[in-house]
């Protein structure tokens, strides 16, 4: 299990989306269910473990400058998302309202997902 969407979290690789969670690695057992794995990930997201990081840079920021960590977590990937929307909009030469062009991006993504 890994994140496809970029996330800024000490226990998740900001590059690959790999999750540092014992239940998914060394403590994995066939008796564990998907529900258990998802609940464990949810708990990890709510309560990071910066002393056992997957991403040392993020963990260092979390421990040494928490306010910068929060700002980065909120805004680091917003620019990337907006840039993706802008490029899509520019390629399609849409002149519609913002809400319409967000709908088009959602439609495009859904179509791509259905093709896979």
N, C-alpha and C positions, 0 to 999 in steps of 0.2 A: 504494500500500500504506500502511495506517495501522493503529494499534492502536485497537480498539473498547474494550478494557479500559483503565481509567485506569492510568497507570504514571508513576512519579517518576524521571525520567532526564533529564540535561541535553540530550540530542539528540532527545527526544521531547516534543511539546507536551503539557503536563498538561491542557490544555483540549480539544484536538481529536484528539490521538493522532497527529498528523502526525510523520513521521520525517525528521530531517535527515541524509541520507546521499547522497553524490554519485552512487552507483550507481543510486539511485532517481530522480535528477533530471538533473543536467547531464551525467553520464557514462553515462546509460542508452543501451543499444544493443539492437536486436532480437536480437542474437546472445547476449545474456545470458539465462540461464534463470531460472525460478522458484527452482531450487535455489541458484543463485548469489546471488539477492536474499536468500533466507532465511539463507544462510551469512553474508552481509554484515551482516544485522540481528543475527544471533547474535553475531558478532564485536563489533559496536557495543555491544550490551548488556553484554558482558564487559569492554569497554575503552572507556568513555565519552570523548568529546572535548569537554570543557567550554570550550575556547577557540573552538569553532565550534558554539555551542548553538542548539537550536530553542527552548528555554525558558530565558530569561536568569535568572529567579528561581531555578530549580533549579540552573543552572550556577554561579551565585554562591554558593549554599549548598554545593555540592559542593567548590568551591575554598576557601571561607573557613571552613566549619564541617563538615568531613566526617562527624564523629560524628552531628551533627544530621541531615545528609543521609541517612545510613544509617537512623536511627530513623524519619525521615519516610517513606522509601521502604518500610520494613517495615510501618508502622502507619497511614499517611495514609488509605488506602482500606479498611482492615479495618473501621473503624466504618461506612463506607457499605455494605459487604457485609453486616455483621451487622444493620444497620438494615433493609436490604432483606429479609433473612430474617425479621426480627421482624415487619415489616409484613405480609408474606405469611402468616406464622403467625397473626397477629392477625385478618386478614381471613377466614381459613379456620376460625378458632376451633378449631384443633387442640389437643389435650391430650396428644399423643403425646410420646415421648422425643425428645431433641435429634436423635439419629441419624435417626429416622423423619422428622422435619420437614426435615432437610437433604435426605433422599431425595426428599421432595415438591417441594422447590425445584428440584432437579436435573431431576425429571420435568417440572415446569412449563416450565423453560427448554428442555428438549429438545422438548416439544410446540410451543412458540412458534417454535423454529427450524425445525421441520418445516413449519409453516404458511407460512413465508416462502419 
